């Protein structure tokens, strides 16, 4: 494939639920299907000051893994008490619970699409049941060609509202120079056709064989386009993540 000049785009989204904004039609999990309530009990939706912002994954009884740019404003750490974590339902407007956040820990090396990963600590523990469950962390690299499942909340189309429903699709791990050249701790995923992550999916999971393998970081040029999406590789950051779980 002939590669052209490209622009790396972060996936964070700041928009009130139900508010209609002028946005591209690609602003969603591209090619996604609707998830059931118990299908991805590790998935959370991250809110900031009442606005939907990002995705993330439950990795412990008080901890969530997301992207660093979800908890930062450029190089400024956003106040933990202004965040809320929605868990326990695949629909933002029905069921589930909003958990308060005690602290946020972006990677100390974060910047310029490098080390885009963060841990969040809740004020109270999650009550695990069939709707809320942690996901195991991947401790080795996903092989090339390995199928991962990505998921997140996003817009339904141009000038449309934020979707209240969780969407998911499958992708494949690829060896992609455009994605890999940005940071050594990245996993590149792609799929023929218009599939992939998009704005609002930042921090969301890529799951391989039931384990959390990646954290959504960025797309290149456009969602579901000709370039692989970049996900922080969980196995690369495993020791850094585990220090917060001890």
Secondary structure in CASP SS format (residue, H / E / C, confidence):
PFRMAT SS
TARGET T0000
AUTHOR 0000-0000-0000
METHOD secondary structure of the structure
MODEL  1
X C 1.00
X C 1.00
X C 1.00
X C 1.00
X C 1.00
X C 1.00
X C 1.00
X E 1.00
X E 1.00
X E 1.00
X C 1.00
X C 1.00
X C 1.00
X C 1.00
X E 1.00
X C 1.00
X C 1.00
X C 1.00
X C 1.00
X C 1.00
X C 1.00
X C 1.00
X C 1.00
X C 1.00
X C 1.00
X C 1.00
X C 1.00
X C 1.00
X C 1.00
X E 1.00
X C 1.00
X C 1.00
X E 1.00
X E 1.00
X C 1.00
X C 1.00
X C 1.00
X C 1.00
X C 1.00
X C 1.00
X C 1.00
X C 1.00
X E 1.00
X E 1.00
X E 1.00
X E 1.00
X E 1.00
X E 1.00
X C 1.00
X C 1.00
X E 1.00
X E 1.00
X E 1.00
X E 1.00
X E 1.00
X E 1.00
X E 1.00
X E 1.00
X C 1.00
X C 1.00
X C 1.00
X C 1.00
X E 1.00
X E 1.00
X E 1.00
X E 1.00
X C 1.00
X H 1.00
X H 1.00
X H 1.00
X C 1.00
X E 1.00
X E 1.00
X C 1.00
X C 1.00
X E 1.00
X E 1.00
X C 1.00
X C 1.00
X H 1.00
X H 1.00
X H 1.00
X E 1.00
X E 1.00
X E 1.00
X E 1.00
X E 1.00
X C 1.00
X C 1.00
X C 1.00
X E 1.00
X C 1.00
X C 1.00
X C 1.00
X C 1.00
X C 1.00
X E 1.00
X E 1.00
X E 1.00
X E 1.00
X E 1.00
X E 1.00
X E 1.00
X E 1.00
X E 1.00
X E 1.00
X C 1.00
X C 1.00
X C 1.00
X C 1.00
X E 1.00
X C 1.00
X C 1.00
X E 1.00
X C 1.00
X C 1.00
X C 1.00
X E 1.00
X E 1.00
X E 1.00
X E 1.00
X E 1.00
X C 1.00
X C 1.00
X C 1.00
X C 1.00
X C 1.00
X C 1.00
X C 1.00
X C 1.00
X C 1.00
X C 1.00
X C 1.00
X C 1.00
X C 1.00
X E 1.00
X E 1.00
X C 1.00
X C 1.00
X C 1.00
X C 1.00
X C 1.00
X C 1.00
X C 1.00
X C 1.00
X C 1.00
X E 1.00
X E 1.00
X E 1.00
X E 1.00
X E 1.00
X E 1.00
X C 1.00
X C 1.00
X E 1.00
X C 1.00
X C 1.00
X C 1.00
X C 1.00
X C 1.00
X C 1.00
X E 1.00
X C 1.00
X C 1.00
X E 1.00
X C 1.00
X E 1.00
X E 1.00
X E 1.00
X E 1.00
X E 1.00
X E 1.00
X E 1.00
X E 1.00
X C 1.00
X C 1.00
X H 1.00
X H 1.00
X H 1.00
X H 1.00
X C 1.00
X C 1.00
X C 1.00
X C 1.00
X C 1.00
X E 1.00
X E 1.00
X E 1.00
X E 1.00
X E 1.00
X C 1.00
X C 1.00
X C 1.00
X C 1.00
X C 1.00
X E 1.00
X C 1.00
X C 1.00
X C 1.00
X C 1.00
X C 1.00
X C 1.00
X C 1.00
X C 1.00
X E 1.00
X E 1.00
X E 1.00
X E 1.00
X C 1.00
X C 1.00
X E 1.00
X E 1.00
X E 1.00
X E 1.00
X E 1.00
X E 1.00
X E 1.00
X E 1.00
X E 1.00
X E 1.00
X C 1.00
X C 1.00
X C 1.00
X C 1.00
X C 1.00
X C 1.00
X C 1.00
X C 1.00
X E 1.00
X E 1.00
X E 1.00
X E 1.00
X E 1.00
X H 1.00
X H 1.00
X H 1.00
X H 1.00
X H 1.00
X H 1.00
X H 1.00
X H 1.00
X H 1.00
X C 1.00
X C 1.00
X C 1.00
X C 1.00
END
